[in-house]
């Protein structure tokens, strides 16, 4: 059985509370307070789904109480309905000015009161659902932007590494790209003649890190111990000293980026070991070309998947709103407001989609340029 929605009635008259209870107790969980200050105190403990608020009360009247409620960001979407015997146009206008969602005059018609309560609670729930779905779309698109950025950085590393002529320069380039992600790293490279070199980002040798890398360099590909992470490839071992927490939203993106970066570093190292430099460089170029194609292909799939997912979410939101809004009997201002919020969200998503497509077009141009080259065209 679903839990009843909770309504807080604020009125200084015990008789009025009895009348309200008789009307609402079968439909809602009802609680009562007898002053504006008691209402504010009650909100600090727990928040109801709707407030019925009398206007005429001692010390703090309903208008002042409503204004204080709506001034707090966490209660701006909390429906407040005035229930008052004061029924002049001026009173009603003042009620809307202080942020009330509706104004019902006493003595009220039970059916009208129930209908307006239902309408306002439904409106609140729909607004909450819309906000949550918009946040989900924003998160999906934000992840896509971050992924596109990391792929672009990997491609730039691959291109820059072709201009490096020694291992120290390659290590420095690797450190530079890791620093762009805020990562502090140490690099261990094993040469073909079995000689091993350890490179430190700041140039300061640390025996403890050398011992750690030496011990773990033959272990599994990815070893995590808190914020310290070891990544092992055939000729390269990397120590990351400040990896984000696994629960961080950036963890997977950074992990995949570094793995790709280390793989590119390993490929580039192969060039330095070749007896036949020209032949090895051609093979390296083709491998780098294949690696780049793989990155671009994955980028395209990911972008299309994210665009498709966000598009389905938007389509679902629009269908829900078109189906629900006409049934809510909203006034013109409420309908315009909810569609204004929806419109802003849709415009933002459309701009992000355009940004992804533009990024994808740029990446496609890189593919065309790579396809136009051949390994024989790469010169020492």
Secondary structure, DSSP 8 states (H G I E B T S, - for coil): -----EEEEE-S-HHHHHHHHHHHTTTSEEEEESSHHHHHHHHHH---SEEEE-S--SSS-HHHHHHHHHTSGGGTTSEEEEEES---HHHHHHHHHTT-SEEEESS--HHHHHHHHHHHHHHHHHHHHHHHHHHHHHHHHHHHHHHHHHHHHHHHHHHHHTT--SHHHHHHHHHHHHHHTT--EEEEEE-TTS-EEEEETTS---HHHHHHHHHHTTS-SEEEETTEEEEE-SSEEEEESS---TTSTTHHHHHHHHHHHHHHHHHHHHHHT-SSHHHHHHHHHHHHHHHHHHHHHHHHHHHHHHHHHHHHHHHHHHHHHHHHGGGGT--HHHHHHHHHHHHHHHHHHHHHHHHHHHHHHHHHHHHHHHHH--GGG---
